[in-house]
Amino acid sequence: MADANRYEVRLGDRIAEIEITGTPDPKDLEAALAEVLSHKGFRLGMSLLFVDRTTGFNPDRPRIEAAVAMIAGSTRQMDNHIAVVVESESHYGIARGFAECAESHDLILMPFREIETARNWLIAQQSDSRYFPIPPTPGPG
């Protein structure tokens, strides 16, 4: 793991979480995504959840576009739904900018305020996934 003050990676059964703290740097994002993909718990089709706990983060449009392109290039083995949990109103607006840019890369990025709501949304998107099919409910008898 890179500088623990910048990011932390956690993998569950279906969701890879990257919690970013401090002042983010593109190299941290790239390293975090590489760590997800090389993690022994990584599975094809996992969803990605960013938890934004950053300070001093106010990227301009070219930096947002560059970050989204990096994410798109690094997540080809993952589900195309990405959730971002933010704490502040300003970061919610920034996340909306990321969402707009993500559309041109065939990514669906959705900002959230609550982590459980974000996780539930990601799991719901996976119900049609070829990687994590939801088994049919057994009928009577």
N, CA, C and O atoms as a GROMACS GRO file, in nm:
protein
  564
    1MET      N    1   0.085  -0.118   0.000
    1MET     CA    2   0.000   0.000   0.000
    1MET      C    3   0.090   0.124   0.000
    1MET      O    4   0.196   0.127   0.062
    2ALA      N    5   0.044   0.224  -0.070
    2ALA     CA    6   0.119   0.351  -0.074
    2ALA      C    7   0.100   0.424   0.057
    2ALA      O    8   0.055   0.365   0.156
    3ASP      N    9   0.134   0.549   0.059
    3ASP     CA   10   0.123   0.634   0.177
    3ASP      C   11  -0.016   0.618   0.240
    3ASP      O   12  -0.116   0.655   0.180
    4ALA      N   13  -0.019   0.562   0.362
    4ALA     CA   14  -0.147   0.534   0.427
    4ALA      C   15  -0.227   0.661   0.453
    4ALA      O   16  -0.348   0.654   0.475
    5ASN      N   17  -0.162   0.776   0.450
    5ASN     CA   18  -0.234   0.901   0.469
    5ASN      C   19  -0.308   0.947   0.343
    5ASN      O   20  -0.384   1.043   0.348
    6ARG      N   21  -0.285   0.880   0.232
    6ARG     CA   22  -0.345   0.920   0.105
    6ARG      C   23  -0.462   0.830   0.064
    6ARG      O   24  -0.566   0.881   0.023
    7TYR      N   25  -0.445   0.698   0.074
    7TYR     CA   26  -0.554   0.608   0.035
    7TYR      C   27  -0.544   0.476   0.110
    7TYR      O   28  -0.439   0.437   0.161
    8GLU      N   29  -0.658   0.408   0.114
    8GLU     CA   30  -0.666   0.274   0.171
    8GLU      C   31  -0.758   0.192   0.080
    8GLU      O   32  -0.863   0.239   0.038
    9VAL      N   33  -0.716   0.070   0.051
    9VAL     CA   34  -0.792  -0.020  -0.035
    9VAL      C   35  -0.851  -0.131   0.050
    9VAL      O   36  -0.782  -0.192   0.131
   10ARG      N   37  -0.982  -0.157   0.030
   10ARG     CA   38  -1.050  -0.268   0.098
   10ARG      C   39  -1.132  -0.342  -0.008
   10ARG      O   40  -1.202  -0.279  -0.087
   11LEU      N   41  -1.125  -0.474  -0.008
   11LEU     CA   42  -1.204  -0.553  -0.102
   11LEU      C   43  -1.302  -0.641  -0.026
   11LEU      O   44  -1.264  -0.711   0.068
   12GLY      N   45  -1.427  -0.637  -0.067
   12GLY     CA   46  -1.529  -0.726  -0.016
   12GLY      C   47  -1.557  -0.832  -0.120
   12GLY      O   48  -1.474  -0.856  -0.208
   13ASP      N   49  -1.672  -0.897  -0.110
   13ASP     CA   50  -1.707  -1.002  -0.206
   13ASP      C   51  -1.733  -0.946  -0.345
   13ASP      O   52  -1.694  -1.006  -0.445
   14ARG      N   53  -1.799  -0.830  -0.351
   14ARG     CA   54  -1.840  -0.774  -0.480
   14ARG      C   55  -1.795  -0.631  -0.504
   14ARG      O   56  -1.808  -0.578  -0.614
   15ILE      N   57  -1.742  -0.567  -0.400
   15ILE     CA   58  -1.709  -0.426  -0.411
   15ILE      C   59  -1.566  -0.401  -0.365
   15ILE      O   60  -1.523  -0.449  -0.260
   16ALA      N   61  -1.493  -0.325  -0.446
   16ALA     CA   62  -1.360  -0.278  -0.409
   16ALA      C   63  -1.376  -0.132  -0.364
   16ALA      O   64  -1.428  -0.050  -0.438
   17GLU      N   65  -1.330  -0.102  -0.243
   17GLU     CA   66  -1.341   0.033  -0.190
   17GLU      C   67  -1.203   0.098  -0.185
   17GLU      O   68  -1.105   0.037  -0.143
   18ILE      N   69  -1.199   0.222  -0.228
   18ILE     CA   70  -1.078   0.303  -0.216
   18ILE      C   71  -1.116   0.427  -0.138
   18ILE      O   72  -1.195   0.510  -0.184
   19GLU      N   73  -1.059   0.439  -0.019
   19GLU     CA   74  -1.082   0.558   0.063
   19GLU      C   75  -0.964   0.651   0.045
   19GLU      O   76  -0.849   0.614   0.070
   20ILE      N   77  -0.993   0.773   0.001
   20ILE     CA   78  -0.888   0.870  -0.028
   20ILE      C   79  -0.894   0.982   0.075
   20ILE      O   80  -1.001   1.037   0.103
   21THR      N   81  -0.778   1.014   0.133
   21THR     CA   82  -0.770   1.118   0.235
   21THR      C   83  -0.661   1.219   0.197
   21THR      O   84  -0.585   1.198   0.102
   22GLY      N   85  -0.656   1.327   0.272
   22GLY     CA   86  -0.553   1.428   0.247
   22GLY      C   87  -0.578   1.502   0.117
   22GLY      O   88  -0.692   1.513   0.073
   23THR      N   89  -0.473   1.550   0.057
   23THR     CA   90  -0.481   1.617  -0.073
   23THR      C   91  -0.447   1.514  -0.178
   23THR      O   92  -0.333   1.466  -0.183
   24PRO      N   93  -0.543   1.478  -0.264
   24PRO     CA   94  -0.519   1.369  -0.360
   24PRO      C   95  -0.419   1.407  -0.467
   24PRO      O   96  -0.402   1.524  -0.502
   25ASP      N   97  -0.354   1.305  -0.518
   25ASP     CA   98  -0.255   1.319  -0.624
   25ASP      C   99  -0.288   1.213  -0.728
   25ASP      O  100  -0.323   1.101  -0.691
   26PRO      N  101  -0.277   1.244  -0.857
   26PRO     CA  102  -0.308   1.143  -0.960
   26PRO      C  103  -0.228   1.014  -0.944
   26PRO      O  104  -0.278   0.906  -0.975
   27LYS      N  105  -0.105   1.024  -0.895
   27LYS     CA  106  -0.024   0.903  -0.875
   27LYS      C  107  -0.085   0.815  -0.766
   27LYS      O  108  -0.074   0.692  -0.774
   28ASP      N  109  -0.147   0.875  -0.665
   28ASP     CA  110  -0.214   0.797  -0.561
   28ASP      C  111  -0.333   0.721  -0.619
   28ASP      O  112  -0.354   0.604  -0.587
   29LEU      N  113  -0.410   0.788  -0.703
   29LEU     CA  114  -0.525   0.724  -0.766
   29LEU      C  115  -0.479   0.607  -0.852
   29LEU      O  116  -0.536   0.498  -0.845
   30GLU      N  117  -0.376   0.628  -0.930
   30GLU     CA  118  -0.323   0.522  -1.016
   30GLU      C  119  -0.272   0.404  -0.932
   30GLU      O  120  -0.297   0.289  -0.966
   31ALA      N  121  -0.200   0.434  -0.824
   31ALA     CA  122  -0.148   0.329  -0.736
   31ALA      C  123  -0.262   0.253  -0.668
   31ALA      O  124  -0.255   0.130  -0.655
   32ALA      N  125  -0.365   0.324  -0.624
   32ALA     CA  126  -0.478   0.259  -0.558
   32ALA      C  127  -0.551   0.165  -0.654
   32ALA      O  128  -0.587   0.054  -0.616
   33LEU      N  129  -0.573   0.209  -0.777
   33LEU     CA  130  -0.639   0.124  -0.876
   33LEU      C  131  -0.554   0.001  -0.908
   33LEU      O  132  -0.608  -0.109  -0.922
   34ALA      N  133  -0.424   0.019  -0.920
   34ALA     CA  134  -0.334  -0.094  -0.945
   34ALA      C  135  -0.338  -0.192  -0.828
   34ALA      O  136  -0.334  -0.314  -0.849
   35GLU      N  137  -0.346  -0.139  -0.706
   35GLU     CA  138  -0.354  -0.227  -0.588
   35GLU      C  139  -0.482  -0.308  -0.588
   35GLU      O  140  -0.481  -0.426  -0.553
   36VAL      N  141  -0.592  -0.246  -0.629
   36VAL     CA  142  -0.720  -0.320  -0.638
   36VAL      C  143  -0.704  -0.436  -0.735
   36VAL      O  144  -0.737  -0.550  -0.702
   37LEU      N  145  -0.654  -0.408  -0.856
   37LEU     CA  146  -0.646  -0.510  -0.960
   37LEU      C  147  -0.548  -0.622  -0.927
   37LEU      O  148  -0.564  -0.734  -0.975
   38SER      N  149  -0.446  -0.593  -0.846
   38SER     CA  150  -0.348  -0.696  -0.811
   38SER      C  151  -0.380  -0.765  -0.678
   38SER      O  152  -0.310  -0.859  -0.639
   39HIS      N  153  -0.483  -0.720  -0.610
   39HIS     CA  154  -0.520  -0.776  -0.479
   39HIS      C  155  -0.565  -0.921  -0.495
   39HIS      O  156  -0.634  -0.955  -0.591
   40LYS      N  157  -0.526  -1.006  -0.401
   40LYS     CA  158  -0.561  -1.149  -0.411
   40LYS      C  159  -0.713  -1.171  -0.404
   40LYS      O  160  -0.762  -1.275  -0.448
   41GLY      N  161  -0.788  -1.076  -0.348
   41GLY     CA  162  -0.932  -1.089  -0.339
   41GLY      C  163  -1.007  -1.032  -0.458
   41GLY      O  164  -1.130  -1.036  -0.461
   42PHE      N  165  -0.935  -0.978  -0.558
   42PHE     CA  166  -1.001  -0.918  -0.674
   42PHE      C  167  -1.068  -1.025  -0.758
   42PHE      O  168  -1.012  -1.132  -0.783
   43ARG      N  169  -1.191  -0.994  -0.803
   43ARG     CA  170  -1.266  -1.080  -0.893
   43ARG      C  171  -1.314  -0.997  -1.011
   43ARG      O  172  -1.348  -0.880  -0.996
   44LEU      N  173  -1.316  -1.057  -1.129
   44LEU     CA  174  -1.368  -0.988  -1.246
   44LEU      C  175  -1.508  -0.938  -1.219
   44LEU      O  176  -1.589  -1.008  -1.158
   45GLY      N  177  -1.537  -0.817  -1.264
   45GLY     CA  178  -1.671  -0.762  -1.251
   45GLY      C  179  -1.702  -0.693  -1.120
   45GLY      O  180  -1.815  -0.649  -1.100
   46MET      N  181  -1.605  -0.684  -1.030
   46MET     CA  182  -1.630  -0.613  -0.905
   46MET      C  183  -1.666  -0.467  -0.934
   46MET      O  184  -1.625  -0.411  -1.035
   47SER      N  185  -1.743  -0.409  -0.845
   47SER     CA  186  -1.776  -0.267  -0.855
   47SER      C  187  -1.675  -0.186  -0.776
   47SER      O  188  -1.605  -0.239  -0.690
   48LEU      N  189  -1.668  -0.059  -0.807
   48LEU     CA  190  -1.572   0.030  -0.744
   48LEU      C  191  -1.644   0.136  -0.664
   48LEU      O  192  -1.737   0.200  -0.713
   49LEU      N  193  -1.601   0.154  -0.541
   49LEU     CA  194  -1.658   0.254  -0.450
   49LEU      C  195  -1.545   0.342  -0.400
   49LEU      O  196  -1.452   0.294  -0.335
   50PHE      N  197  -1.553   0.471  -0.431
   50PHE     CA  198  -1.458   0.568  -0.378
   50PHE      C  199  -1.520   0.635  -0.257
   50PHE      O  200  -1.636   0.676  -0.261
   51VAL      N  201  -1.443   0.646  -0.150
   51VAL     CA  202  -1.486   0.720  -0.032
   51VAL      C  203  -1.395   0.842  -0.024
   51VAL      O  204  -1.275   0.831   0.001
   52ASP      N  205  -1.454   0.958  -0.046
   52ASP     CA  206  -1.380   1.083  -0.055
   52ASP      C  207  -1.373   1.148   0.083
   52ASP      O  208  -1.473   1.199   0.134
   53ARG      N  209  -1.256   1.146   0.143
   53ARG     CA  210  -1.232   1.214   0.270
   53ARG      C  211  -1.117   1.314   0.251
   53ARG      O  212  -1.035   1.335   0.340
   54THR      N  213  -1.115   1.375   0.134
   54THR     CA  214  -1.003   1.463   0.098
   54THR      C  215  -1.024   1.604   0.148
   54THR      O  216  -1.133   1.645   0.187
   55THR      N  217  -0.914   1.676   0.145
   55THR     CA  218  -0.916   1.819   0.177
   55THR      C  219  -0.848   1.891   0.062
   55THR      O  220  -0.761   1.835  -0.004
   56GLY      N  221  -0.886   2.013   0.039
   56GLY     CA  222  -0.820   2.093  -0.063
   56GLY      C  223  -0.831   2.036  -0.202
   56GLY      O  224  -0.737   2.048  -0.281
   57PHE      N  225  -0.943   1.974  -0.235
   57PHE     CA  226  -0.961   1.911  -0.366
   57PHE      C  227  -1.061   1.990  -0.447
   57PHE      O  228  -1.180   1.990  -0.418
   58ASN      N  229  -1.011   2.060  -0.550
   58ASN     CA  230  -1.098   2.139  -0.636
   58ASN      C  231  -1.040   2.138  -0.778
   58ASN      O  232  -0.991   2.240  -0.826
   59PRO      N  233  -1.047   2.019  -0.845
   59PRO     CA  234  -0.984   2.009  -0.977
   59PRO      C  235  -1.062   2.084  -1.084
   59PRO      O  236  -1.184   2.098  -1.077
   60ASP      N  237  -0.988   2.132  -1.184
   60ASP     CA  238  -1.054   2.194  -1.299
   60ASP      C  239  -1.098   2.084  -1.396
   60ASP      O  240  -1.065   1.967  -1.377
   61ARG      N  241  -1.172   2.122  -1.499
   61ARG     CA  242  -1.230   2.025  -1.592
   61ARG      C  243  -1.124   1.936  -1.658
   61ARG      O  244  -1.145   1.815  -1.666
   62PRO      N  245  -1.010   1.989  -1.705
   62PRO     CA  246  -0.908   1.901  -1.765
   62PRO      C  247  -0.855   1.796  -1.667
   62PRO      O  248  -0.828   1.683  -1.707
   63ARG      N  249  -0.841   1.832  -1.540
   63ARG     CA  250  -0.793   1.733  -1.441
   63ARG      C  251  -0.900   1.628  -1.414
   63ARG      O  252  -0.868   1.510  -1.394
   64ILE      N  253  -1.026   1.669  -1.412
   64ILE     CA  254  -1.135   1.572  -1.394
   64ILE      C  255  -1.135   1.475  -1.512
   64ILE      O  256  -1.145   1.354  -1.494
   65GLU      N  257  -1.125   1.529  -1.633
   65GLU     CA  258  -1.125   1.444  -1.753
   65GLU      C  259  -1.007   1.347  -1.752
   65GLU      O  260  -1.023   1.231  -1.789
   66ALA      N  261  -0.890   1.394  -1.711
   66ALA     CA  262  -0.772   1.307  -1.705
   66ALA      C  263  -0.791   1.197  -1.601
   66ALA      O  264  -0.754   1.082  -1.625
   67ALA      N  265  -0.848   1.231  -1.486
   67ALA     CA  266  -0.872   1.130  -1.381
   67ALA      C  267  -0.973   1.027  -1.428
   67ALA      O  268  -0.954   0.907  -1.405
   68VAL      N  269  -1.079   1.071  -1.493
   68VAL     CA  270  -1.181   0.978  -1.543
   68VAL      C  271  -1.121   0.886  -1.650
   68VAL      O  272  -1.150   0.766  -1.651
   69ALA      N  273  -1.038   0.940  -1.738
   69ALA     CA  274  -0.973   0.857  -1.840
   69ALA      C  275  -0.884   0.752  -1.775
   69ALA      O  276  -0.879   0.637  -1.821
   70MET      N  277  -0.813   0.789  -1.668
   70MET     CA  278  -0.729   0.694  -1.596
   70MET      C  279  -0.815   0.585  -1.533
   70MET      O  280  -0.782   0.466  -1.541
   71ILE      N  281  -0.924   0.626  -1.469
   71ILE     CA  282  -1.014   0.529  -1.407
   71ILE      C  283  -1.070   0.434  -1.513
   71ILE      O  284  -1.072   0.312  -1.493
   72ALA      N  285  -1.115   0.489  -1.625
   72ALA     CA  286  -1.172   0.406  -1.732
   72ALA      C  287  -1.069   0.306  -1.784
   72ALA      O  288  -1.102   0.190  -1.809
   73GLY      N  289  -0.947   0.350  -1.801
   73GLY     CA  290  -0.843   0.261  -1.851
   73GLY      C  291  -0.804   0.153  -1.752
   73GLY      O  292  -0.763   0.044  -1.792
   74SER      N  293  -0.815   0.183  -1.625
   74SER     CA  294  -0.775   0.088  -1.521
   74SER      C  295  -0.885  -0.007  -1.478
   74SER      O  296  -0.858  -0.108  -1.413
   75THR      N  297  -1.008   0.022  -1.514
   75THR     CA  298  -1.120  -0.057  -1.460
   75THR      C  299  -1.191  -0.141  -1.566
   75THR      O  300  -1.307  -0.177  -1.548
   76ARG      N  301  -1.125  -0.172  -1.673
   76ARG     CA  302  -1.189  -0.252  -1.780
   76ARG      C  303  -1.233  -0.390  -1.731
   76ARG      O  304  -1.325  -0.448  -1.788
   77GLN      N  305  -1.170  -0.442  -1.628
   77GLN     CA  306  -1.206  -0.573  -1.574
   77GLN      C  307  -1.311  -0.562  -1.465
   77GLN      O  308  -1.344  -0.661  -1.400
   78MET      N  309  -1.363  -0.443  -1.445
   78MET     CA  310  -1.459  -0.419  -1.338
   78MET      C  311  -1.595  -0.382  -1.396
   78MET      O  312  -1.607  -0.352  -1.514
   79ASP      N  313  -1.697  -0.384  -1.311
   79ASP     CA  314  -1.829  -0.337  -1.350
   79ASP      C  315  -1.818  -0.189  -1.384
   79ASP      O  316  -1.734  -0.119  -1.329
   80ASN      N  317  -1.902  -0.142  -1.475
   80ASN     CA  318  -1.891  -0.001  -1.517
   80ASN      C  319  -1.966   0.095  -1.427
   80ASN      O  320  -1.973   0.215  -1.457
   81HIS      N  321  -2.024   0.046  -1.317
   81HIS     CA  322  -2.090   0.133  -1.219
   81HIS      C  323  -1.991   0.168  -1.108
   81HIS      O  324  -1.929   0.080  -1.049
   82ILE      N  325  -1.978   0.297  -1.080
   82ILE     CA  326  -1.886   0.345  -0.979
   82ILE      C  327  -1.963   0.437  -0.886
   82ILE      O  328  -2.034   0.527  -0.930
   83ALA      N  329  -1.948   0.415  -0.755
   83ALA     CA  330  -2.010   0.502  -0.656
   83ALA      C  331  -1.902   0.585  -0.589
   83ALA      O  332  -1.791   0.539  -0.566
   84VAL      N  333  -1.938   0.710  -0.558
   84VAL     CA  334  -1.847   0.800  -0.487
   84VAL      C  335  -1.922   0.856  -0.366
   84VAL      O  336  -2.027   0.919  -0.381
   85VAL      N  337  -1.868   0.833  -0.247
   85VAL     CA  338  -1.928   0.886  -0.125
   85VAL      C  339  -1.850   1.011  -0.086
   85VAL      O  340  -1.728   1.007  -0.070
   86VAL      N  341  -1.923   1.120  -0.071
   86VAL     CA  342  -1.861   1.248  -0.038
   86VAL      C  343  -1.920   1.304   0.090
   86VAL      O  344  -2.033   1.270   0.127
   87GLU      N  345  -1.844   1.389   0.158
   87GLU     CA  346  -1.889   1.447   0.284
   87GLU      C  347  -1.940   1.590   0.270
   87GLU      O  348  -2.026   1.633   0.345
   88SER      N  349  -1.886   1.663   0.174
   88SER     CA  350  -1.919   1.805   0.166
   88SER      C  351  -2.000   1.837   0.041
   88SER      O  352  -2.000   1.762  -0.057
   89GLU      N  353  -2.070   1.949   0.047
   89GLU     CA  354  -2.150   1.994  -0.067
   89GLU      C  355  -2.061   2.025  -0.187
   89GLU      O  356  -2.097   1.992  -0.300
   90SER      N  357  -1.946   2.087  -0.164
   90SER     CA  358  -1.857   2.120  -0.275
   90SER      C  359  -1.804   1.994  -0.342
   90SER      O  360  -1.793   1.990  -0.465
   91HIS      N  361  -1.773   1.891  -0.265
   91HIS     CA  362  -1.723   1.768  -0.324
   91HIS      C  363  -1.834   1.692  -0.395
   91HIS      O  364  -1.809   1.618  -0.491
   92TYR      N  365  -1.958   1.710  -0.350
   92TYR     CA  366  -2.071   1.650  -0.420
   92TYR      C  367  -2.079   1.710  -0.562
   92TYR      O  368  -2.101   1.638  -0.659
   93GLY      N  369  -2.062   1.840  -0.571
   93GLY     CA  370  -2.062   1.905  -0.702
   93GLY      C  371  -1.947   1.858  -0.790
   93GLY      O  372  -1.965   1.839  -0.910
   94ILE      N  373  -1.831   1.839  -0.731
   94ILE     CA  374  -1.716   1.787  -0.806
   94ILE      C  375  -1.745   1.645  -0.855
   94ILE      O  376  -1.713   1.611  -0.968
   95ALA      N  377  -1.806   1.565  -0.770
   95ALA     CA  378  -1.842   1.428  -0.809
   95ALA      C  379  -1.940   1.428  -0.926
   95ALA      O  380  -1.935   1.340  -1.012
   96ARG      N  381  -2.030   1.526  -0.928
   96ARG     CA  382  -2.123   1.538  -1.042
   96ARG      C  383  -2.045   1.568  -1.170
   96ARG      O  384  -2.080   1.519  -1.277
   97GLY      N  385  -1.940   1.650  -1.160
   97GLY     CA  386  -1.854   1.676  -1.275
   97GLY      C  387  -1.785   1.549  -1.324
   97GLY      O  388  -1.773   1.526  -1.445
   98PHE      N  389  -1.739   1.467  -1.229
   98PHE     CA  390  -1.680   1.338  -1.266
   98PHE      C  391  -1.785   1.251  -1.336
   98PHE      O  392  -1.754   1.184  -1.434
   99ALA      N  393  -1.908   1.252  -1.285
   99ALA     CA  394  -2.015   1.171  -1.345
   99ALA      C  395  -2.041   1.212  -1.490
   99ALA      O  396  -2.059   1.126  -1.576
  100GLU      N  397  -2.042   1.341  -1.516
  100GLU     CA  398  -2.062   1.389  -1.652
  100GLU      C  399  -1.952   1.340  -1.746
  100GLU      O  400  -1.980   1.294  -1.857
  101CYS      N  401  -1.829   1.348  -1.701
  101CYS     CA  402  -1.716   1.304  -1.783
  101CYS      C  403  -1.717   1.151  -1.800
  101CYS      O  404  -1.677   1.101  -1.905
  102ALA      N  405  -1.762   1.079  -1.699
  102ALA     CA  406  -1.760   0.933  -1.702
  102ALA      C  407  -1.850   0.877  -1.812
  102ALA      O  408  -1.821   0.771  -1.868
  103GLU      N  409  -1.957   0.948  -1.844
  103GLU     CA  410  -2.051   0.899  -1.945
  103GLU      C  411  -1.982   0.875  -2.079
  103GLU      O  412  -2.015   0.778  -2.148
  104SER      N  413  -1.889   0.960  -2.116
  104SER     CA  414  -1.821   0.944  -2.246
  104SER      C  415  -1.725   0.825  -2.247
  104SER      O  416  -1.674   0.787  -2.352
  105HIS      N  417  -1.700   0.767  -2.129
  105HIS     CA  418  -1.612   0.649  -2.117
  105HIS      C  419  -1.693   0.523  -2.086
  105HIS      O  420  -1.637   0.422  -2.046
  106ASP      N  421  -1.824   0.530  -2.105
  106ASP     CA  422  -1.914   0.418  -2.076
  106ASP      C  423  -1.908   0.376  -1.929
  106ASP      O  424  -1.923   0.258  -1.895
  107LEU      N  425  -1.887   0.474  -1.842
  107LEU     CA  426  -1.892   0.451  -1.698
  107LEU      C  427  -2.014   0.522  -1.642
  107LEU      O  428  -2.051   0.629  -1.689
  108ILE      N  429  -2.074   0.462  -1.542
  108ILE     CA  430  -2.187   0.524  -1.473
  108ILE      C  431  -2.139   0.553  -1.332
  108ILE      O  432  -2.125   0.462  -1.250
  109LEU      N  433  -2.114   0.679  -1.305
  109LEU     CA  434  -2.061   0.722  -1.176
  109LEU      C  435  -2.170   0.798  -1.103
  109LEU      O  436  -2.230   0.891  -1.158
  110MET      N  437  -2.196   0.759  -0.978
  110MET     CA  438  -2.304   0.819  -0.901
  110MET      C  439  -2.251   0.866  -0.765
  110MET      O  440  -2.191   0.788  -0.691
  111PRO      N  441  -2.273   0.993  -0.733
  111PRO     CA  442  -2.231   1.042  -0.600
  111PRO      C  443  -2.337   1.010  -0.494
  111PRO      O  444  -2.456   1.008  -0.522
  112PHE      N  445  -2.289   0.986  -0.373
  112PHE     CA  446  -2.375   0.956  -0.258
  112PHE      C  447  -2.322   1.028  -0.134
  112PHE      O  448  -2.206   1.069  -0.129
  113ARG      N  449  -2.408   1.042  -0.036
  113ARG     CA  450  -2.370   1.098   0.094
  113ARG      C  451  -2.343   0.988   0.196
  113ARG      O  452  -2.261   1.006   0.286
  114GLU      N  453  -2.412   0.875   0.182
  114GLU     CA  454  -2.403   0.765   0.280
  114GLU      C  455  -2.340   0.642   0.215
  114GLU      O  456  -2.376   0.604   0.104
  115ILE      N  457  -2.248   0.580   0.285
  115ILE     CA  458  -2.176   0.466   0.230
  115ILE      C  459  -2.267   0.345   0.209
  115ILE      O  460  -2.253   0.274   0.109
  116GLU      N  461  -2.360   0.320   0.300
  116GLU     CA  462  -2.449   0.204   0.284
  116GLU      C  463  -2.540   0.220   0.163
  116GLU      O  464  -2.569   0.124   0.093
  117THR      N  465  -2.587   0.342   0.140
  117THR     CA  466  -2.670   0.368   0.022
  117THR      C  467  -2.590   0.342  -0.105
  117THR      O  468  -2.642   0.285  -0.201
  118ALA      N  469  -2.465   0.383  -0.106
  118ALA     CA  470  -2.378   0.360  -0.221
  118ALA      C  471  -2.354   0.212  -0.243
  118ALA      O  472  -2.362   0.163  -0.356
  119ARG      N  473  -2.326   0.139  -0.136
  119ARG     CA  474  -2.304  -0.006  -0.149
  119ARG      C  475  -2.429  -0.075  -0.201
  119ARG      O  476  -2.421  -0.160  -0.290
  120ASN      N  477  -2.544  -0.039  -0.147
  120ASN     CA  478  -2.670  -0.101  -0.192
  120ASN      C  479  -2.696  -0.072  -0.339
  120ASN      O  480  -2.742  -0.161  -0.412
  121TRP      N  481  -2.667   0.049  -0.384
  121TRP     CA  482  -2.685   0.083  -0.524
  121TRP      C  483  -2.594  -0.002  -0.613
  121TRP      O  484  -2.638  -0.054  -0.716
  122LEU      N  485  -2.467  -0.017  -0.573
  122LEU     CA  486  -2.375  -0.098  -0.652
  122LEU      C  487  -2.421  -0.243  -0.661
  122LEU      O  488  -2.419  -0.302  -0.769
  123ILE      N  489  -2.464  -0.301  -0.550
  123ILE     CA  490  -2.512  -0.439  -0.550
  123ILE      C  491  -2.634  -0.453  -0.641
  123ILE      O  492  -2.646  -0.551  -0.715
  124ALA      N  493  -2.724  -0.356  -0.636
  124ALA     CA  494  -2.843  -0.360  -0.721
  124ALA      C  495  -2.804  -0.357  -0.868
  124ALA      O  496  -2.869  -0.422  -0.951
  125GLN      N  497  -2.700  -0.282  -0.904
  125GLN     CA  498  -2.657  -0.274  -1.043
  125GLN      C  499  -2.597  -0.407  -1.089
  125GLN      O  500  -2.598  -0.438  -1.208
  126GLN      N  501  -2.546  -0.484  -0.996
  126GLN     CA  502  -2.484  -0.612  -1.030
  126GLN      C  503  -2.585  -0.724  -1.051
  126GLN      O  504  -2.546  -0.834  -1.091
  127SER      N  505  -2.711  -0.699  -1.026
  127SER     CA  506  -2.810  -0.805  -1.039
  127SER      C  507  -2.818  -0.858  -1.182
  127SER      O  508  -2.857  -0.973  -1.203
  128ASP      N  509  -2.781  -0.777  -1.280
  128ASP     CA  510  -2.780  -0.821  -1.419
  128ASP      C  511  -2.638  -0.855  -1.468
  128ASP      O  512  -2.617  -0.880  -1.586
  129SER      N  513  -2.545  -0.856  -1.377
  129SER     CA  514  -2.405  -0.876  -1.416
  129SER      C  515  -2.379  -1.020  -1.457
  129SER      O  516  -2.429  -1.114  -1.394
  130ARG      N  517  -2.301  -1.036  -1.561
  130ARG     CA  518  -2.261  -1.171  -1.602
  130ARG      C  519  -2.160  -1.230  -1.504
  130ARG      O  520  -2.138  -1.351  -1.502
  131TYR      N  521  -2.098  -1.143  -1.423
  131TYR     CA  522  -1.999  -1.190  -1.327
  131TYR      C  523  -2.061  -1.237  -1.196
  131TYR      O  524  -2.014  -1.333  -1.136
  132PHE      N  525  -2.165  -1.170  -1.152
  132PHE     CA  526  -2.226  -1.200  -1.023
  132PHE      C  527  -2.377  -1.220  -1.041
  132PHE      O  528  -2.455  -1.140  -0.990
  133PRO      N  529  -2.419  -1.325  -1.111
  133PRO     CA  530  -2.563  -1.341  -1.129
  133PRO      C  531  -2.632  -1.368  -0.995
  133PRO      O  532  -2.579  -1.439  -0.909
  134ILE      N  533  -2.748  -1.311  -0.980
  134ILE     CA  534  -2.829  -1.335  -0.861
  134ILE      C  535  -2.910  -1.461  -0.889
  134ILE      O  536  -2.987  -1.465  -0.985
  135PRO      N  537  -2.895  -1.565  -0.807
  135PRO     CA  538  -2.969  -1.689  -0.835
  135PRO      C  539  -3.120  -1.667  -0.824
  135PRO      O  540  -3.166  -1.585  -0.743
  136PRO      N  541  -3.196  -1.740  -0.906
  136PRO     CA  542  -3.341  -1.725  -0.898
  136PRO      C  543  -3.394  -1.772  -0.764
  136PRO      O  544  -3.336  -1.860  -0.699
  137THR      N  545  -3.504  -1.713  -0.722
  137THR     CA  546  -3.568  -1.753  -0.598
  137THR      C  547  -3.635  -1.888  -0.620
  137THR      O  548  -3.712  -1.905  -0.715
  138PRO      N  549  -3.607  -1.985  -0.532
  138PRO     CA  550  -3.670  -2.116  -0.550
  138PRO      C  551  -3.822  -2.105  -0.536
  138PRO      O  552  -3.874  -2.032  -0.451
  139GLY      N  553  -3.890  -2.178  -0.621
  139GLY     CA  554  -4.036  -2.179  -0.616
  139GLY      C  555  -4.087  -2.275  -0.509
  139GLY      O  556  -4.008  -2.344  -0.444
  140PRO      N  557  -4.218  -2.279  -0.491
  140PRO     CA  558  -4.275  -2.370  -0.391
  140PRO      C  559  -4.250  -2.516  -0.430
  140PRO      O  560  -4.247  -2.553  -0.548
  141GLY      N  561  -4.232  -2.594  -0.328
  141GLY     CA  562  -4.228  -2.737  -0.342
  141GLY      C  563  -4.100  -2.791  -0.379
  141GLY      O  564  -4.087  -2.913  -0.394
   0.00000   0.00000   0.00000
